[in-house]
């Protein structure tokens, strides 16, 4: 998969009705998510005090050799797991896709310096299994006892767009009920935020629990539910968990890019102004934690059904006049090498993105009671 910069650069897909026909969008559901921003001190605390779903501490060998991004990603997954309103369907069969940014860079550099000074015997056998691209996904899969596919995605600055695209395709094609999508990255927090007298490194982490969306009659009737079948297209079990879908993620591709076309000619896929914000971990986090508001359509029986297409960051309203419209908020990003990625939120996010682990402590750390 090629590098995806995921930013509007004066290009857009062909307008509807022009050129080749529009392709069908691929859609998956997001049943839960959680995020965090961890300083070095907080990451060290995660090594010793984080607890697995069964209440057991992390294995000693894992704690000793795990990369900091692995700890942050695991913490986000565990928090999402505990915040789900109902258990995941066939949870042990889920897969994991993880997109760390520049994973294992510091450990690899230190190992190369030791190799130059001391020779091959100075290289630890734990370097590759704990600091390669696939280590984050593999560690989460092993620690949670998951049997679905797991692998790393990307590794560079465009890894987040590649993660979302891979997550959509794998969720729709693989014979598993769902996937964990995990993204991590180091960022420098500026001193003007008041967190420190100087810029400090912070590890961002995001975990999404995604699944296929159960077909409804008609398909637009909310609320959407998670398809609990282990095989795409198969019949769900007799009594599957009735897990609601909190948001949807869609990929809309196009066969070619028209240079110089206006984004407004294709529905206005920009948040504001002539350029859209890049699809990065930070912009996706802001979208996830932007609240969804409900709008009431005035009572007028003579007016037809309203279906308002909106640009990124605006409210979408759909419903008959005189009724409370189903609340939704839509965010779109143009990815020149991929297409258009669209996040449609169907209810407000309950978690808040913070630069501390205060919200994570009750379910994740030892010596504290579970949150009510």
Secondary structure, DSSP 4 states (H G I P E B T S, - for coil): ---------SEEEPPTTSSSPPPPPEEEEEEEEEEEEE-HHHHHHHHHHBB-TTSPBPPHHHHHH--HHHHHHHHHHHHHHHH-SSPPTTGGG-EEEEEESSTTHHHHHHHHHHHHHH-GGGS-THHHHHHSTTHHHHHHHHHTT--S-EEE---STTHHHHHHHHHHHHHHHSSSSEEEEEEEEEEEEPGGGSS-SS-EEEEEEEEEEEEPBPP-SSTTPSSPBB---SSTTSPPPTT---PBP-EEEEEE--S-EEET--GGGGT---SSSSSPPP--HHHHHHHHTSPP---BPP--TTS--EE----TTSEE-EE-TTSBPPPEEEEEEEETTTEEEEEEESS---S---SSSHHHHHHHBTTSPPP-
